[in-house]
Amino acid sequence: MTSYFLDVNVWLALSDGGHPHNSNARSWLIGCPDDSVLIFSRFTQLGLLRLLTNSSVMGDKTLTLGEAWAVYDGWLKDPRVEFYPEPRNVDAVFRRATEPFAGKAAAKWVGDCWLLAYAEATQARLVTFDQALCEFARKQGNRAVVPG
């Protein structure tokens, strides 16, 4: 069994048929073994709900919060998809992930380091369309994946 921790950008692409990365995300998902685990965290759950209800992201396909919850609930019906609570050891892993940015203003990297730390703490492979994050994850020892 392989566990995958999907970045918000992958959940969004999978949830929106008109998203530019939808076909790559779908192809990746179809190729996942049946015993795979696809992980939602509170961070990715909140991100998906926020993006699906954001008109700057979704344009004329913007969902209400109730509709966005229905999309999320639909994912939970897939037997491979699970919501994982925050692992007990994630804070130490998160602090270690942010060390390369200790001397910088790293606003974007804070969230990315959280994703990486969460993936490591849950022993999951990070799945993201963010090439820079994927490369950073690989340098940190995570076998990150870019769908497609």
C-alpha positions as CSV (number, residue, x, y, z in Angstrom):
1,M,0.0,0.0,0.0
2,T,1.2,3.5,-0.9
3,S,0.0,6.6,0.8
4,Y,-0.3,9.8,-1.1
5,F,-0.7,13.3,0.4
6,L,-2.2,15.5,-2.3
7,D,-1.5,19.2,-2.4
8,V,-4.5,21.5,-2.7
9,N,-3.6,22.2,-6.3
10,V,-4.1,18.5,-7.1
11,W,-7.4,18.2,-5.2
12,L,-8.6,21.3,-7.1
13,A,-7.6,19.9,-10.5
14,L,-9.3,16.6,-9.7
15,S,-12.5,18.4,-8.5
16,D,-12.8,20.8,-11.4
17,G,-13.3,19.2,-14.8
18,G,-12.3,22.5,-16.5
19,H,-9.1,22.9,-14.6
20,P,-6.0,23.0,-16.9
21,H,-4.4,20.1,-15.0
22,N,-7.6,18.0,-14.7
23,S,-6.6,15.5,-17.4
24,N,-3.1,15.0,-15.9
25,A,-4.5,14.6,-12.4
26,R,-7.2,12.2,-13.6
27,S,-4.6,10.1,-15.5
28,W,-2.5,10.0,-12.3
29,L,-5.5,9.0,-10.2
30,I,-6.6,6.2,-12.6
31,G,-3.0,4.8,-12.4
32,C,-3.0,4.6,-8.6
33,P,-3.3,1.1,-7.3
34,D,-6.6,0.2,-5.7
35,D,-4.9,-0.2,-2.3
36,S,-3.6,3.4,-2.4
37,V,-4.5,5.9,0.3
38,L,-5.2,9.4,-0.7
39,I,-4.9,11.7,2.3
40,F,-6.8,14.9,3.1
41,S,-5.5,17.0,6.1
42,R,-7.2,19.9,7.7
43,F,-4.9,22.2,5.7
44,T,-5.8,20.6,2.3
45,Q,-9.5,20.4,3.3
46,L,-9.6,24.1,4.1
47,G,-7.7,24.9,1.0
48,L,-10.1,23.0,-1.3
49,L,-13.1,24.6,0.3
50,R,-11.6,28.1,0.0
51,L,-10.6,27.7,-3.6
52,L,-13.8,26.2,-4.8
53,T,-15.7,29.1,-3.3
54,N,-13.3,31.8,-4.6
55,S,-14.5,33.6,-7.7
56,S,-11.0,34.7,-8.6
57,V,-10.1,31.0,-8.9
58,M,-13.3,29.5,-10.2
59,G,-14.8,32.3,-12.2
60,D,-18.4,31.5,-13.3
61,K,-18.1,28.0,-11.8
62,T,-17.7,29.4,-8.2
63,L,-19.4,27.2,-5.7
64,T,-21.3,28.0,-2.6
65,L,-19.8,26.7,0.6
66,G,-22.5,24.0,0.7
67,E,-21.6,22.9,-2.8
68,A,-17.9,22.9,-1.9
69,W,-18.7,20.7,1.1
70,A,-20.6,18.3,-1.2
71,V,-17.5,18.1,-3.5
72,Y,-15.3,17.3,-0.4
73,D,-17.9,14.7,0.9
74,G,-17.9,13.1,-2.6
75,W,-14.1,12.6,-2.3
76,L,-14.6,10.9,1.1
77,K,-17.0,8.4,-0.6
78,D,-14.0,7.1,-2.6
79,P,-12.7,4.2,-0.5
80,R,-9.1,5.3,-1.1
81,V,-9.6,8.8,0.3
82,E,-9.2,9.4,4.0
83,F,-9.0,12.4,6.3
84,Y,-6.0,12.1,8.6
85,P,-5.8,14.2,11.8
86,E,-2.6,16.1,12.5
87,P,0.2,13.6,13.5
88,R,1.7,14.1,17.0
89,N,5.2,14.5,15.7
90,V,4.5,16.9,12.9
91,D,5.6,20.1,14.7
92,A,9.2,18.9,15.0
93,V,9.2,17.8,11.3
94,F,7.7,21.1,10.3
95,R,10.4,23.1,12.1
96,R,13.1,20.9,10.5
97,A,11.5,21.5,7.0
98,T,11.6,25.3,7.5
99,E,15.3,25.4,8.5
100,P,16.6,26.1,5.0
101,F,14.5,29.3,5.1
102,A,15.4,30.5,8.6
103,G,17.3,33.5,7.3
104,K,14.7,34.5,4.7
105,A,11.2,36.0,4.5
106,A,9.6,32.8,3.4
107,A,5.8,33.5,3.2
108,K,5.1,31.1,0.4
109,W,7.4,28.4,1.7
110,V,5.8,28.2,5.1
111,G,2.7,26.5,3.7
112,D,4.9,24.3,1.4
113,C,7.0,23.3,4.3
114,W,3.9,22.3,6.2
115,L,2.8,20.1,3.3
116,L,6.2,18.5,3.2
117,A,6.3,18.0,7.0
118,Y,2.8,16.5,7.0
119,A,3.7,14.1,4.2
120,E,6.8,13.0,6.1
121,A,5.0,12.6,9.4
122,T,2.3,10.5,7.8
123,Q,4.9,8.5,5.7
124,A,3.1,9.6,2.5
125,R,4.4,10.6,-0.9
126,L,3.6,14.3,-1.6
127,V,1.7,14.8,-4.9
128,T,1.8,18.4,-6.3
129,F,1.8,20.4,-9.5
130,D,4.3,22.8,-7.9
131,Q,7.6,22.0,-9.5
132,A,9.7,23.9,-7.0
133,L,8.0,22.2,-4.1
134,C,8.4,18.8,-5.7
135,E,12.1,19.4,-6.2
136,F,12.5,20.7,-2.6
137,A,10.6,17.7,-1.3
138,R,12.9,15.3,-3.3
139,K,16.0,17.0,-1.8
140,Q,14.5,16.5,1.6
141,G,14.1,12.7,0.9
142,N,10.4,12.6,0.0
143,R,9.5,10.7,-3.1
144,A,7.3,13.6,-4.4
145,V,5.2,13.1,-7.5
146,V,4.0,15.5,-10.2
147,P,0.9,14.0,-11.8
148,G,0.9,13.5,-15.5
